[in-house]
Structure formats: C-alpha cells, structure tokens
Amino acid sequence: MINYSDNYNKVVAIRATDGQGGIVEFASKLTREELEELFVLTFEHHFMDPSTGTVRELASIILSGAENDEGQFGYDAARKGRPVECKPVSHFSYVTKNSADGHGKINEHSLNRHDKFIRDDLIMQQSQFFDGRCAWIIEFPYTDSAFSNHMVNQITRAKTGRVCGRFSYLQWMNCPNVVVRYINHEVIEQNRFNIVGGSRNTHLYEWLMNQ
C-alpha cells in the first residue's frame, strides 16, 4: 500500500478546488526533494491503483511501440493502420491471490462487435504487470480461428446479462501469429509462483521464459 505524504494530499485537494494554476503556485514553494517525492508518489498512485488501468494501458502502448490514437476510432491504439485493443492485467502482492494466466476480457461483447473486429482486422494486446512493473506484452490477431471461435462461444453461450468475452493464454499461446512486443524475464522470474506453471516450469511460465 502507498503511504501518501502531506504534500501529496495537499496537491490533490488543491487540484480539486483550484485547478492546475493552484498546483503550479503550490509546487513553486517546494524544495527539490519535496518535488521528487511528489513526482514519485503520483506515478506510484497510478501504477498501483487496482481500480483503474489507464496508466498501465498507456505504458503497454508505449513499450510495445504502438501508436496511441486516444480512442479516435473506438480502439485503444493502432499499429501500421490496424487497430489495437489493449488488455493490461495487474497483480498486486497485497491483494491478488490467483495466478496470472495471460487473461483479458472484452466487456459488453456481442456478435455485432465481433463482426466489426473481424472486418477491422483487430490486433489484440495482452500485458501483465506485477506491482506496477510490466512483465510481458504480447499481440495476436483477433481473426485467429481458435481465438475468434472462442469469442463466438463466449458470446453465444451467455444466457442473460452483460456478455464478457474472456480469454487466457490457452487461446493465444499457440497462435501462429502471436508476437512478443516486450518481455522482462527478471520480473517474470521474481513472480514465477504467481504465474501458471511457474512452480513446475511448465505451461505459460515455460513459454515466456523461452521467448
């Protein structure tokens, strides 16, 4: 958990009441050490917040070399004209108990969206973070037959309520066109027991370490 300083709390309050101008005035009175602490805490807050993945999504786009189109075409990013849908996943040592399995989900999925993804030749991007550090970023085409069939099954088997197209490494690891855009073996090794197969050198862990 993050311990916020008095200055951080003051900046949050100032931004909420006075806007950016108030922050500039407050910051001008801080020492270099206080500014450095404030800078670090601000990023820690965003990277370690389990309720939002906005900054981790941006980090995934930057590290993977994709283009951030800021949702202009209804997607998260683009790569050489093709849309990219980013699915960053976070594990936090202070809250998360389950194993990382390369999963992601498409909320509010439907057959109409599925058909649009096919037409747009969508690239799926899955990334994994452990306590704010990126372990891997992989990409694969939504049009991969095994993956797209899995999505159709997810959509059609839902009886009522909101449809969530969920997937894991089982749907992309053997895709012939899967691409590793970023990998950090040190982070993977440090968190191997939180990754599927990490205790036995098998499954997802083994595949990642061989990349």
Phi, psi and omega per residue, in radians:
M1 nan 2.629 -3.105
I2 -1.619 2.304 3.035
N3 -1.696 1.908 -3.077
Y4 -1.413 2.412 3.139
S5 -1.390 2.911 3.085
D6 -1.060 -0.699 3.141
N7 -1.114 -0.683 3.117
Y8 -1.090 -0.809 3.140
N9 -1.094 -0.652 3.121
K10 -1.150 -0.733 -3.140
V11 -1.100 -0.728 3.115
V12 -1.043 -0.787 -3.137
A13 -1.147 -0.722 3.139
I14 -1.127 -0.765 3.132
R15 -1.076 -0.661 -3.115
A16 -1.245 -0.445 -3.069
T17 -1.875 -0.641 -3.031
D18 -2.006 -0.136 -3.135
G19 1.376 -2.894 -3.052
Q20 -1.122 -0.602 -3.123
G21 -1.046 -0.679 3.115
G22 -1.147 -0.611 3.121
I23 -1.148 -0.770 -3.125
V24 -1.057 -0.769 -3.137
E25 -1.116 -0.757 -3.140
F26 -1.136 -0.773 -3.087
A27 -1.120 -0.552 -3.109
S28 -1.128 -0.292 -3.102
K29 -1.730 -0.021 -3.110
L30 -1.579 2.697 3.048
T31 -1.365 2.941 3.118
R32 -1.060 -0.731 -3.136
E33 -1.095 -0.707 3.127
E34 -1.181 -0.653 3.094
L35 -1.158 -0.717 3.113
E36 -1.085 -0.756 3.121
E37 -1.085 -0.741 -3.141
L38 -1.124 -0.719 3.129
F39 -1.075 -0.843 -3.123
V40 -1.109 -0.796 -3.118
L41 -1.099 -0.635 3.136
T42 -1.083 -0.805 -3.142
F43 -1.241 -0.649 3.089
E44 -1.049 -0.703 3.131
H45 -1.018 -0.803 -3.092
H46 -1.247 -0.748 -3.091
F47 -1.247 -0.509 -3.063
M48 -1.774 0.140 3.118
D49 -1.449 1.975 -3.103
P50 -1.291 -0.225 -3.047
S51 -1.561 -0.205 3.119
T52 -2.493 2.453 -3.130
G53 -1.987 0.352 -3.048
T54 -1.007 -0.869 -3.086
V55 -1.270 -0.547 3.095
R56 -1.236 -0.581 3.037
E57 -1.109 -0.778 3.111
L58 -1.101 -0.727 3.109
A59 -1.065 -0.702 3.125
S60 -1.113 -0.729 3.129
I61 -1.107 -0.783 -3.108
I62 -1.159 -0.864 -3.091
L63 -1.139 -0.527 -3.116
S64 -1.469 -0.159 -3.137
G65 1.378 0.249 3.092
A66 -1.370 2.972 3.140
E67 -1.771 2.242 3.136
N68 -1.452 1.863 -3.118
D69 -1.668 0.115 3.076
E70 0.916 0.641 3.037
G71 1.258 0.345 -3.091
Q72 -1.046 -0.587 -3.093
F73 -1.981 0.380 3.105
G74 1.463 0.118 3.113
Y75 -2.129 3.024 -3.064
D76 -1.430 -0.600 -3.060
A77 -2.772 -3.051 3.128
A78 -2.549 2.728 3.068
R79 -2.477 1.915 -3.139
K80 0.889 0.790 3.075
G81 1.536 -0.194 3.121
R82 -1.671 2.408 3.128
P83 -1.250 2.601 3.128
V84 -2.170 2.270 3.064
E85 -1.863 2.039 -3.038
C86 -1.654 2.350 3.123
K87 -2.263 1.357 3.086
P88 -1.335 2.440 3.139
V89 -2.178 2.446 -3.098
S90 -2.125 2.460 2.981
H91 -2.101 2.294 3.126
F92 -2.083 2.259 -3.057
S93 -1.079 -0.397 -3.087
Y94 -1.582 -0.144 -3.138
V95 -2.329 -0.559 -2.967
T96 -1.543 2.288 -3.132
K97 -1.976 -0.481 -3.060
N98 -1.395 2.855 -3.083
S99 -1.453 2.524 3.050
A100 -1.228 2.211 -3.084
D101 -2.226 0.413 3.106
G102 1.133 0.577 -3.034
H103 -1.598 2.951 3.048
G104 -2.862 2.990 3.118
K105 -2.610 2.572 3.096
I106 -1.930 1.826 -3.111
N107 -1.274 2.668 3.120
E108 0.935 0.682 -3.126
H109 -1.312 2.696 -3.135
S110 -2.736 2.928 3.100
L111 -1.154 -0.571 3.091
N112 -1.133 -0.778 3.099
R113 -1.141 -0.709 3.117
H114 -0.997 -0.830 -3.139
D115 -1.112 -0.655 3.113
K116 -1.142 -0.725 3.110
F117 -1.067 -0.676 3.107
I118 -1.123 -0.841 -3.128
R119 -1.084 -0.670 -3.091
D120 -1.413 -0.066 -3.126
D121 0.971 0.897 -3.037
L122 -1.131 2.473 2.996
I123 -1.773 2.220 3.041
M124 -1.601 2.378 3.090
Q125 -2.159 2.222 3.094
Q126 -2.107 2.272 3.117
S127 -2.301 2.692 -3.089
Q128 -2.235 2.278 3.091
F129 -2.093 2.458 3.026
F130 -2.103 2.027 -3.102
D131 0.833 0.749 3.055
G132 1.535 -0.129 3.136
R133 -1.762 2.328 -3.102
C134 -1.367 2.269 3.130
A135 -1.715 -0.737 3.124
W136 -2.765 2.751 3.009
I137 -2.403 2.137 3.105
I138 -2.159 2.704 3.081
E139 -2.343 2.598 3.089
F140 -2.716 2.735 -3.112
P141 -1.325 2.357 3.063
Y142 -1.039 -0.487 -3.089
T143 -1.317 -0.094 3.069
D144 -0.914 2.266 -2.978
S145 -1.032 -0.771 -3.120
A146 -1.126 -0.720 -3.125
F147 -1.226 -0.834 -3.106
S148 -1.118 -0.635 3.083
N149 -1.148 -0.653 3.088
H150 -1.096 -0.713 3.125
M151 -1.130 -0.744 3.105
V152 -1.059 -0.717 3.112
N153 -1.113 -0.725 3.112
Q154 -1.077 -0.703 -3.096
I155 -1.255 -0.823 -3.009
T156 -1.337 -0.423 -3.113
R157 -1.460 -0.219 3.107
A158 -1.220 2.180 -3.079
K159 -1.509 -0.808 -3.138
T160 -2.515 2.941 3.033
G161 1.410 -2.940 -3.099
R162 -1.362 2.316 -3.118
V163 -1.529 2.274 3.093
C164 -2.101 1.967 3.111
G165 -1.427 1.624 -3.085
R166 -1.653 2.544 3.093
F167 -2.496 2.898 3.078
S168 -2.423 -3.014 3.137
Y169 -1.043 -0.403 -3.141
L170 -1.100 -0.439 -3.122
Q171 -1.627 -0.196 -3.129
W172 -2.224 -0.317 -3.021
M173 -1.077 -0.602 -3.111
N174 -1.724 0.162 3.087
C175 -1.148 2.251 -3.102
P176 -1.131 -0.325 -3.097
N177 -1.937 0.309 3.083
V178 -1.200 2.422 -3.104
V179 -2.227 2.322 3.044
V180 -1.569 1.984 -3.119
R181 -1.566 -0.453 3.131
Y182 -2.765 2.451 3.079
I183 -2.631 2.428 3.123
N184 -2.210 1.692 -3.075
H185 -1.122 -0.505 3.117
E186 -1.112 -0.825 3.125
V187 -1.141 -0.689 3.117
I188 -1.090 -0.799 -3.129
E189 -1.135 -0.699 3.131
Q190 -1.108 -0.449 -3.079
N191 -2.046 0.400 -3.021
R192 -1.013 -0.578 -3.109
F193 -1.393 -0.030 3.012
N194 -1.845 0.181 -3.135
I195 -2.063 2.442 3.129
V196 -0.966 2.160 3.140
G197 1.528 -0.017 -3.068
G198 -1.141 -0.504 -3.122
S199 -1.456 -0.198 -3.082
R200 -2.199 0.124 -3.090
N201 1.005 0.730 -3.096
T202 -2.305 -3.115 3.000
H203 0.910 -2.341 -3.045
L204 -1.075 -0.759 -3.125
Y205 -1.003 -0.838 -3.125
E206 -1.071 -0.760 -3.133
W207 -1.071 -0.771 -3.126
L208 -1.113 -0.758 -3.098
M209 -1.214 -0.310 3.098
N210 -1.562 -0.021 -3.125
Q211 -1.529 nan nan
